[in-house]
């Protein structure tokens, strides 16, 4: 197994001459800002400092990031353990009180090698639905004629206001797999406009509160883009999504440790 590290993340993973992946990263968001390790993907945040060191088998990164609603430090350590396995660790420390929509360890695999995904005892064939098949589990796997990959959450740390999930998503020519912390007890609810011209900007909080006080609207918008796209052309263009936001205090930490095994 060989990897290539570029643009702050694992960009290639070579097994027997086959590159099985697209760039892996880390992601998180607050009400307005979105951070991604993949260059050029995020918006409305400032990278205050960045320290990266890597070898053929070891990658360390330390990032201090200012979001619209918070500031935190992210430490990453990835290791190749053997020809068939690697390990990823990510720890986030809040440097001030900070808001979070989620905290994600992100994996991407090429559909050409893996036509099927398994999670929570269910098997899905890639059909480009872009639906989040999301469950409160610690393991997901991908299957093809030549390779099978298993992703296992070995350790997770988060406050009671967040809970760990995993999902698989069949997007275009890839499988996206996330280990994802989501709010279960939250401090506010927001409506975001998730489209190219708004770049996932939230509505004013007063307007979000007004809309989400109507049960039918809340049910329609709650994590909408992750479950079922709008069929109405105007709604598809506006693409509103409602979600909860949790506030963590300065000094609180989030942790992911995930092992990837290839057979």
KOLSE-759680 format. One record per residue (C-alpha): x, y, z. Coordinates in steps of 0.05 Angstrom, whole numbers, plus 32768, in hexadecimal, padded with zeros to 4 digits. Each point is the difference from the previous one (the first is absolute). Layout:
<<X,Y,Z>> ...
//
This chain:
<<8000,8000,8000>> <<801A,8045,7FED>> <<7FE1,8044,8009>> <<800A,8046,7FE6>> <<7FF7,803C,802E>> <<7FEF,8042,7FDF>> <<7FD2,803B,800D>> <<7FFD,7FEF,804B>> <<7FE4,7FBA,7FF8>> <<8009,7FBA,7FE5>> <<7FF3,8009,7FB6>> <<8012,7FBB,7FE4>> <<8002,7FBA,801D>> <<8024,7FCE,7FD4>> <<7FF3,7FB5,800B>> <<8021,7FD1,7FCE>> <<8004,8038,7FCD>> <<7FB8,8016,8008>> <<7FEE,8044,801E>> <<7FC0,7FF0,8025>> <<7FEE,8045,801B>> <<7FF2,8049,7FF4>> <<801B,8032,8034>> <<7FEF,7FF3,8049>> <<7FF8,8037,8032>> <<7FDE,801D,803D>> <<7FC3,802C,8001>> <<7FD6,802A,8030>> <<7FD0,803A,7FFC>> <<7FDC,8033,802B>> <<7FC3,8028,7FEC>> <<8025,8025,7FC9>> <<8048,7FE8,7FF6>> <<8016,7FBD,7FE3>> <<8046,7FE3,800B>> <<801E,7FC9,7FD5>> <<8048,7FE8,7FFC>> <<7FF8,7FF9,7FB5>> <<801A,8041,7FE2>> <<7FCD,802E,7FE1>> <<7FC3,7FDC,801D>> <<7FF0,8027,803F>> <<7FE9,8048,800A>> <<7FFB,8038,8033>> <<8038,7FE8,802E>> <<8048,8016,800C>> <<803B,7FD1,8006>> <<8028,8022,8037>> <<8039,7FCE,8001>> <<8013,7FBE,7FDF>> <<8038,7FCF,800F>> <<8007,7FC1,7FD6>> <<8033,7FC9,8000>> <<7FFD,7FBD,7FDB>> <<8028,7FC5,7FE9>> <<7FF0,7FC2,7FD6>> <<7FDA,7FE2,803B>> <<7FF0,8039,8031>> <<7FDA,8041,7FFA>> <<7FF7,8035,8036>> <<7FDB,8042,7FF9>> <<7FEE,8037,8031>> <<7FCF,8037,7FEB>> <<7FE4,803B,8026>> <<7FC0,8019,7FE0>> <<7FD4,803C,800B>> <<7FB8,7FF3,7FED>> <<7FC6,8032,7FFF>> <<7FE6,7FE2,8041>> <<803E,7FE6,8022>> <<804A,7FF1,8001>> <<8021,7FBC,8008>> <<8040,7FD7,7FF6>> <<7FFF,7FC0,7FD7>> <<8037,7FCB,8008>> <<8004,7FC8,7FCD>> <<802B,7FC2,8000>> <<7FFB,7FCB,7FC9>> <<802B,7FC0,7FFE>> <<8009,7FC7,7FCF>> <<8001,7FC3,802D>> <<800C,7FC9,7FCC>> <<7FF6,7FEF,7FB7>> <<7FB6,7FF8,800F>> <<7FEE,8033,8036>> <<8007,8048,8016>> <<7FE9,802A,803B>> <<7FE4,8047,8003>> <<7FFB,802A,803F>> <<7FE2,8046,8005>> <<7FF8,802A,8040>> <<7FDE,8044,8002>> <<800A,802E,803C>> <<7FD3,803D,8009>> <<802B,803E,800B>> <<7FC2,8029,800E>> <<7FB6,7FF1,8005>> <<7FEE,7FE3,7FBB>> <<7FC3,7FE9,7FDA>> <<7FFD,7FC0,7FD7>> <<7FCF,7FE2,7FCE>> <<802B,7FC0,8000>> <<8048,7FE7,8003>> <<8014,7FD0,7FC8>> <<8038,7FD1,7FED>> <<7FF8,7FFA,7FB5>> <<8011,7FC7,7FD1>> <<7FF4,7FFB,7FB4>> <<8007,7FC1,7FD6>> <<7FFA,7FF5,7FB5>> <<7FC0,7FDF,7FEA>> <<8026,7FDA,7FC9>> <<8020,7FD4,8036>> <<7FC4,7FFD,802F>> <<7FBA,7FF8,7FE3>> <<7FE2,7FEE,8045>> <<8000,801C,8046>> <<7FEA,7FDF,8041>> <<7FEA,8023,8040>> <<7FD3,7FED,803A>> <<7FF4,7FBB,7FE1>> <<7FE6,8020,7FBF>> <<8020,7FFB,7FBA>> <<7FFB,8039,7FCE>> <<8013,8000,7FB7>> <<801D,8040,7FE4>> <<7FC8,8024,7FDA>> <<8016,8049,8007>> <<7FC6,8011,802F>> <<802B,802E,802B>> <<7FD7,7FEA,803C>> <<8022,7FFC,8044>> <<7FF6,7FB8,8018>> <<800F,8013,8048>> <<7FFD,7FD5,803F>> <<8019,8002,8048>> <<8035,7FCB,7FF3>> <<804B,7FF9,8005>> <<800F,7FDA,7FBF>> <<7FF4,8005,7FB6>> <<801D,7FDA,7FC5>> <<8006,8002,7FB5>> <<8003,7FC4,7FD2>> <<8019,7FF2,7FBA>> <<801B,7FC7,7FD6>> <<8048,800E,8012>> <<7FFE,8023,8043>> <<7FD7,8007,803F>> <<800B,803A,8030>> <<7FE8,8003,8048>> <<7FFF,8041,8029>> <<7FFB,7FF7,804B>> <<7FFA,8036,8035>> <<8030,7FEA,8037>> <<7FF5,803C,802D>> <<7FD3,803D,8003>> <<7FFD,8038,8033>> <<7FC9,8035,8002>> <<7FD3,8021,8033>> <<7FB9,7FE8,800C>> <<7FE5,8035,7FD2>> <<801F,7FDB,7FC4>> <<7FFA,7FB8,7FEA>> <<802A,7FD7,7FCE>> <<7FE4,7FE5,7FBF>> <<801B,7FE4,7FBF>> <<7FE4,8007,7FBA>> <<800D,7FE9,7FB9>> <<7FEA,802C,7FC5>> <<8001,7FED,7FB6>> <<8014,8042,7FE0>> <<800F,8002,7FB5>> <<803C,7FD2,7FF5>> <<8013,7FF5,8049>> <<7FEB,7FE7,8044>> <<8005,8034,8037>> <<8007,7FE2,8045>> <<7FFC,802C,803E>> <<800C,7FF4,8049>> <<7FD5,8039,8018>> <<7FED,801F,8043>> <<7FBB,8020,8000>> <<7FDA,8029,8034>> <<7FCD,7FDA,802A>> <<7FF5,8038,8033>> <<800A,8043,7FDE>> <<8002,804B,800E>> <<7FDD,8019,7FC1>> <<7FE2,7FEC,7FBE>> <<8011,8023,7FBE>> <<7FE8,8000,7FB8>> <<8038,8002,7FCE>> <<7FFC,800E,7FB5>> <<802C,7FCA,7FE2>> <<800D,8017,7FB8>> <<8039,801D,7FD7>> <<7FE9,8049,8005>> <<7FF2,8000,804B>> <<803B,7FD1,8011>> <<7FD9,7FE2,803A>> <<7FF0,8041,8024>> <<7FCE,7FFE,8039>> <<7FC0,8027,8002>> <<7FFC,8034,8039>> <<7FF4,7FDB,8041>> <<7FBD,8022,800B>> <<7FE7,7FE8,7FBC>> <<801C,7FBA,800C>> <<7FDC,7FFD,8044>> <<7FBF,8018,7FDF>> <<8002,7FCC,7FC8>> <<8014,7FC6,802C>> <<7FC8,800F,8031>> <<7FD1,7FE4,7FCB>> <<8003,7FB4,8007>> <<7FF2,7FF2,7FB6>> <<8039,802F,7FE9>> <<8030,7FE3,8033>> <<7FF0,7FB9,7FEA>> <<800A,8012,7FB7>> <<8042,8025,800A>> <<8022,7FD7,8037>> <<8041,7FE5,7FE2>> <<7FDA,8002,7FBD>> <<803A,7FFD,7FCF>> <<801C,7FC3,8023>> <<7FBF,7FD7,7FFB>> <<7FDA,8014,7FC2>> <<800D,8037,7FCD>> <<7FC9,8031,7FEF>> <<7FD9,7FF0,7FC1>> <<7FE6,8047,7FF6>> <<8031,8026,7FD3>> <<7FFD,8041,8028>> <<800A,7FDB,8042>> <<8039,7FD9,7FE2>> <<8021,8042,7FED>> <<7FF6,801F,8045>> <<800E,7FBD,8023>> <<7FF0,8011,8049>> <<8017,7FD1,8037>> <<7FF1,8004,804A>> <<802F,7FE3,8034>> <<8012,8006,804A>> <<803E,8023,801A>> <<8023,7FEF,8041>> <<802C,802F,8029>> <<803E,7FE3,8021>> <<8027,8026,8035>> <<8049,8014,7FFF>> <<802B,7FC4,8012>> <<7FD0,7FCA,7FE8>> <<801C,7FCC,7FD1>> <<7FE8,7FD3,7FC8>> <<8025,7FC1,7FEA>> <<7FFC,7FCD,7FC7>> <<802C,7FC2,7FF9>> <<7FF0,7FD6,7FC2>> <<8023,7FC3,7FE4>> <<7FFC,7FEF,7FB6>> <<800D,7FB8,7FEA>> <<8006,7FE9,7FB7>> <<7FF7,7FB8,7FEB>> 
//
